[in-house]
Amino acid sequence: MLRRVNEQDVARLYREYGYLVFRRCVVYLGDVTAAREVTRDVFVRALRNPTSFRAFADSRTWLCRVADTLCIDGLQRRHNLTASADTVLASVIADDDLESLFLIRRVLANLESDALRLAVLFYVDELNEEELAEELGMSRRTVAKRVAELLEHTRALTSQRNAS
Amino acid sequence: MMNHLPRHQLERLAAEDPDARVRPVLRVHVAACDLCQTRLRALHAAKSRFLAAYSSSEFARDTFAFAGPLPPARELRDWSRELRVLMYAGLVAVFATAFLWYGHEAAANWVRVQGGTSFRVFAVHAGRERRLLDGDELTTGDELAFEYSLDRPRHLLLLGVDDTGSIRRYYPPAEAAGSDTLLAASTRSKLPARVALDARVGEERLYALFSDSPVSESDARLGVSRAVGAAWATGRRLEKAPSLELPVQAISVWFRKR
């Protein structure tokens, strides 16, 4: 029986995946309030599209893909979105790996929108090239090229920070 | 010795979701790996702190309140499935009859748009090719092939959006530059790009976006994303083609992957 996503389902999903969806949104948006709104919107999508959500065997993948889409769309629409300072983020979110989160934030802040998702899948989810190719629908060769560009970008950013 | 677990696997392990696909070998690895155990413990602790600040029951209540009225339950009831199957079977019979009656060329016109542009999508299964029509079901490993006719050189961007909102570019192919979109005028030419369907299930809509001057991929993605988002906001699915606010001639087809 295909049924609607009910309040208990949302509570369970949020208990299991709310933190990682919110953390992902913080990585993209760098703003806690905006990240909370998008996290809520992700779960609203699950409520409004139960057929699509239920068709997915893997809740995490579905939620993360929707979060990625909403965050990238949000960044394109809200050019004036100002990222919170690291200290503000550290005081508000209870992250398990703040150092990595700040590093990824700095990398993402200087990327074009079409490279954002690849960076999140690579740095946040830690997907390998084969998994990236599958998730992004790209060839292995293209993924390897994009990842090399991303690493180069990260290296440049790190050395620039070290120099300053 | 296997490598340490990537974060997405740790997150699946940390979730008690029965749907989370965690291979037993990963659990065995964590049991013997100090680093992965430490990361997993930190993840559990962070989750607990996060939920302590805003509980799951509060979140669920607030989310329902924010979501407002949901799609009518009758769309989800199981009893309507048989009725839908019968209805679809009837429609298929009507269309098949019409197709046979009016001939091959008449059915081909569904993709013709003004200005002498036409576009067809073919599904290739076990080496056999058939035209893909709205609502067709495909399976993993099937390939999509594309054919176009143009009376003048035009630009083409071929995008697919699935039911999670993910947008993929199929043409120009991933290996080519995103700006390499110009097609020469020709009749019934095949696109060099073929797409093999992956293992994901669900629905997808393909948009072939023809234009006389190039349209940037990011604009096209944004247009598709907005159209689909607007459709979702009103409870519609990919099955109903959302119209695009883009300076293009759009031809689209919707299919399901099982």
Contacts between the chains, C-beta under 8 A, distances in Angstrom:
chain1	res1	chain2	res2	distance
A	1	B	78	4.8
A	2	B	76	5.5
A	2	B	78	6.1
A	3	B	76	6.3
A	4	B	70	6.7
A	4	B	73	6.1
A	4	B	76	5.6
A	7	B	60	4.7
A	7	B	61	6.9
A	7	B	64	5.7
A	8	B	60	7.5
A	10	B	59	7.3
A	10	B	60	4.1
A	10	B	63	5.6
A	10	B	64	7.1
A	11	B	56	4.2
A	11	B	57	5.3
A	11	B	59	7.1
A	11	B	60	3.9
A	12	B	17	7.5
A	12	B	56	7.3
A	13	B	17	7.7
A	14	B	56	4.5
A	14	B	59	4.8
A	14	B	60	6.4
A	14	B	63	7.9
A	15	B	51	6.4
A	15	B	56	4.2
A	16	B	14	8.0
A	16	B	15	3.9
A	16	B	16	6.2
A	16	B	17	4.7
A	16	B	20	7.7
A	17	B	11	7.8
A	17	B	15	6.3
A	17	B	17	7.4
A	18	B	50	6.9
A	18	B	51	7.2
A	18	B	56	6.8
A	18	B	59	6.5
A	19	B	46	6.4
A	19	B	47	4.6
A	19	B	50	4.3
A	19	B	51	7.2
A	20	B	11	5.1
A	22	B	50	6.9
A	40	B	59	7.8
A	40	B	62	7.3
A	40	B	63	5.7
A	40	B	66	6.2
A	43	B	59	7.7
A	43	B	63	5.0
A	44	B	63	6.1
A	44	B	66	6.4
A	44	B	67	4.7
A	45	B	165	7.8
A	45	B	232	6.8
A	47	B	63	7.1
A	47	B	64	7.3
A	47	B	67	5.0
A	47	B	70	6.0
A	48	B	67	6.6
A	48	B	70	6.4
A	48	B	71	6.6
A	48	B	232	6.3
A	48	B	233	7.9
A	48	B	235	6.4
A	49	B	163	6.9
A	49	B	232	6.3
A	49	B	237	7.4
A	50	B	71	7.8
A	50	B	76	6.1
A	51	B	76	7.1
A	51	B	163	7.9
A	51	B	237	7.3
A	52	B	163	3.8
A	52	B	164	6.7
A	52	B	202	6.2
A	52	B	203	7.1
A	52	B	237	7.5
A	55	B	163	7.3
A	55	B	201	5.8
A	55	B	202	5.1
A	56	B	164	7.6
A	56	B	201	7.4
A	56	B	202	6.8
A	57	B	19	6.2
A	57	B	21	7.1
A	57	B	201	7.8
A	58	B	19	6.2
A	58	B	20	7.1
A	58	B	21	5.8
A	59	B	17	5.8
A	59	B	19	5.2
A	59	B	20	7.3
A	60	B	8	7.5
A	60	B	11	6.5
A	60	B	12	6.1
A	60	B	15	6.8
A	60	B	17	7.4
A	60	B	20	6.4
A	62	B	164	5.8
A	65	B	164	4.1
A	65	B	165	7.0
A	65	B	166	5.2
A	66	B	164	5.5
A	66	B	165	5.9
A	68	B	166	7.5
A	69	B	164	7.1
A	69	B	165	3.8
A	69	B	166	6.3
A	69	B	167	7.7
A	69	B	225	6.7
A	70	B	165	7.6
A	73	B	222	7.4
A	73	B	225	5.2
A	73	B	226	7.7
A	73	B	229	7.0
A	76	B	218	7.6
A	76	B	222	5.8
A	93	B	50	7.7
A	94	B	46	5.4
A	94	B	49	3.5
A	94	B	50	5.5
A	94	B	53	7.2
A	95	B	46	5.8
A	96	B	39	7.6
A	96	B	42	4.0
A	96	B	43	5.0
A	96	B	45	6.7
A	96	B	46	3.6
A	97	B	39	7.8
A	97	B	42	6.8
A	113	B	218	6.3
A	114	B	217	7.3
A	114	B	218	6.5
A	124	B	7	6.5
A	125	B	6	6.7
A	125	B	7	5.8
A	125	B	8	4.1
A	126	B	6	3.4
A	126	B	7	4.6
A	126	B	8	6.5
A	127	B	6	6.7
A	127	B	8	6.6
A	128	B	6	7.4
A	134	B	198	6.2
A	136	B	168	7.6
A	137	B	168	4.2
A	137	B	174	7.4
A	137	B	198	7.0
A	138	B	174	4.4
A	139	B	174	5.4
A	139	B	175	6.0
A	141	B	175	6.8
A	142	B	174	4.6
A	142	B	175	5.9
